[in-house]
Structures are given as C-alpha cells and as structure tokens.
Amino acid sequence: LFRSLNALSKLSPSTGLVLPCLPSMAEAKAPSAEELEAAHAHLKHVETKEGASSVDPQVLAIYQATWDAHAEAHGVEGVCSALGLDAAKYVGLVSTRDEFTKKALGV
C-alpha cells in the first residue's frame, strides 16, 4: 500500500504532508469554425451602452458644487477637506472641476 500511495503522491516540503498527485488536465479543445461563427453572430447583435454613468447624479452635483464653493479660495485641499477625501490623491494632479470629478468619480 505504501508503494502505491508513494507512486501517486508527493511529500510537501513545507508541511511534510502527503499530497495526492492527480494527472494534469488535458488542454482545452479549440472551438470549431462553426462555434466561432455562432458566437460571432450572437455578439454582433448585442447592444452596448456608451457614455452611461453609474454615478448618482446627486453625488456628481455635490462634488461639482463643493468644487465651485471651495476651489478658488482653498484649492484642491479645501475641496477634498470638505468632501472628506484624501487630498494627496488629488493635489497636483487636478486643476479643474472636470478633472476632479473625472478622477474622483470616473465621470
């Protein structure tokens, strides 16, 4: 029994546990030309949305209003402070409201 167990197992050097050695999986079969054509035909008719924002419009409005209220007098640091954001992520990297909302919210 030990010999057959030894043939199918390897000793893990870090734990000393016997780990089973299973045959490796065979490579996946490449798709046929028909399968590729079917996938192409399906994907050709899928609709995509471009420019759709996942940011709540109210959140965007708050960020924009905060920029307008604080940027001129206090700079990016003041805007970040008012929003509770880490100013180090924005100082020196943004200089306009659009750049700020793009970096902060992705829009």
C-alpha positions in Angstrom: 0.0 0.0 0.0 2.8 2.4 0.8 4.4 1.9 -2.6 1.2 2.6 -4.4 0.5 5.6 -2.2 4.0 6.9 -2.8 3.6 6.5 -6.6 0.5 8.6 -6.6 1.6 11.2 -4.0 4.3 13.7 -3.3 5.6 14.9 0.1 5.1 18.6 0.5 8.4 20.1 1.6 6.9 22.8 3.7 4.4 20.8 5.7 5.6 17.2 5.3 2.0 16.2 4.3 1.4 13.7 1.6 -0.4 15.4 -1.2 -2.2 13.4 -4.0 -0.7 13.8 -7.5 -3.5 13.8 -10.0 -3.0 13.6 -13.7 -2.9 17.1 -15.2 -5.9 18.2 -17.2 -5.7 17.9 -20.9 -5.6 21.1 -22.9 -9.0 22.6 -23.8 -10.2 21.8 -27.3 -10.1 24.8 -29.7 -13.5 25.9 -30.9 -14.6 24.8 -34.3 -15.2 27.3 -37.1 -18.9 26.7 -36.7 -18.8 27.5 -33.0 -16.8 30.7 -33.6 -19.3 31.8 -36.3 -22.2 31.2 -34.0 -20.5 33.2 -31.2 -19.8 36.0 -33.7 -23.4 36.1 -34.9 -24.7 36.3 -31.4 -22.3 39.0 -30.3 -22.9 41.1 -33.4 -26.5 41.7 -32.2 -25.7 42.6 -28.6 -26.4 46.2 -27.6 -23.9 48.2 -25.7 -24.3 51.5 -23.9 -21.7 54.1 -24.4 -21.2 57.0 -22.1 -23.6 55.7 -19.5 -22.5 56.8 -16.0 -23.0 54.7 -12.9 -22.6 57.8 -10.6 -25.7 59.1 -8.9 -26.5 62.5 -10.4 -26.9 63.9 -6.9 -23.4 62.8 -5.9 -22.0 64.4 -9.0 -23.9 67.6 -8.3 -22.5 67.6 -4.7 -18.9 67.2 -5.9 -19.3 69.9 -8.5 -20.9 72.3 -6.1 -18.2 71.6 -3.5 -15.6 72.4 -6.1 -17.3 75.6 -7.0 -17.6 76.7 -3.4 -14.0 75.8 -2.2 -11.6 75.5 -5.1 -10.9 79.2 -5.7 -10.4 80.2 -2.1 -8.9 76.9 -0.7 -7.7 75.0 -3.7 -7.9 71.3 -4.1 -7.1 70.7 -0.5 -10.2 72.7 0.6 -12.4 70.7 -1.8 -11.0 67.4 -0.5 -11.4 68.5 3.1 -15.0 69.5 2.6 -15.7 66.1 0.9 -13.7 64.1 3.4 -11.3 62.9 0.7 -7.5 62.2 0.9 -6.1 65.3 -0.7 -2.8 63.5 -1.5 -4.7 61.7 -4.3 -5.7 64.9 -6.0 -3.2 67.8 -5.2 -1.0 68.4 -8.2 -3.0 66.0 -10.3 -6.2 68.0 -11.0 -6.7 71.7 -11.6 -10.2 71.9 -13.0 -13.7 70.8 -11.8 -13.9 68.4 -14.7 -10.5 66.8 -14.0 -11.5 66.5 -10.3 -14.8 64.8 -10.9 -13.2 62.5 -13.5 -10.5 61.4 -11.1 -12.8 61.2 -8.0 -15.9 59.7 -9.6 -14.8 58.5 -13.0 -17.1 60.8 -14.9 
